[in-house]
Amino acid sequence: TRRLERESFLLAAIYNLKNAIMELGPAGFLFEEYAAAILREYGYRTSVGQMVQGKCVSHEIDIMAEKGEEHYMAEVKYHNSRQITTDVQVAMYMYARFLDIKQAHEEFESSANVHRAWLITNTKFTSKAIRYANCMGVRMTGWEHPRGESLEDLIIGKALYPVTVLPSVNKFVRERFALEQMMFARDLLAYSAEDLAKKFGLSLKTSKQLVKEVYELV
């Protein structure tokens, strides 16, 4: 019975994952911070919100991500509605920014460095955006794309569920966690129910339920 309960809890969490990610924003979490934290779990060195000088103008880069000789400049698009997709105009705009930065830096950096553009979103890409990105060599990570390495695949693969996936995380709890940048549900494993209540100003009843839920999840 316990195993069935855990399996049903996992299935419910996965089913609710898209909504849970959308609930990060209203609490004050930045989606680019969550995306960067996911990338770090996959071996990337990341920095968020850096200003970089291009050949023509300066640009704020949502995420700079490096692994080995690969150097990514990532544009992050967060949407709070399932109906909003990331279209070709977004892909074209971010690629134009990428080219401006690349031209400014490639003349004095080692040729061993591989510079690439990366577009990350929490919803779906339009088919035209995918065609353009494939043509231009832009890496894309979004909902259900690419197969096997989509945003939900990366999250589920290492149990990087946001705290908002837990049923007991109401608006008050969400805002308390946001103040401490507590993004991953699994980070709650470091606390007992008593410690959780004390650190975040929660009731002991709520804290006990949160601990129970996170153990069932991860």
Salt bridges, closest charged atoms under 4 A:
GLU5 OE1 - ARG2 NH1 3.78
GLU7 OE2 - ARG3 NE 3.26
GLU23 OE1 - ARG174 NH1 3.79
GLU41 OE1 - ARG186 NH2 2.78
GLU66 OE1 - ARG45 NH2 3.13
GLU75 OE2 - LYS77 NZ 3.57
GLU75 OE1 - ARG97 NH1 2.40
ASP100 OD2 - HIS59 NE2 2.65
GLU109 OE2 - HIS105 ND1 3.77
GLU109 OE1 - HIS115 NE2 2.74
GLU144 OE1 - LYS124 NZ 3.33
GLU180 OE1 - LYS199 NZ 3.82
GLU216 OE2 - ARG2 NH1 3.35
GLU216 OE2 - LYS212 NZ 2.96
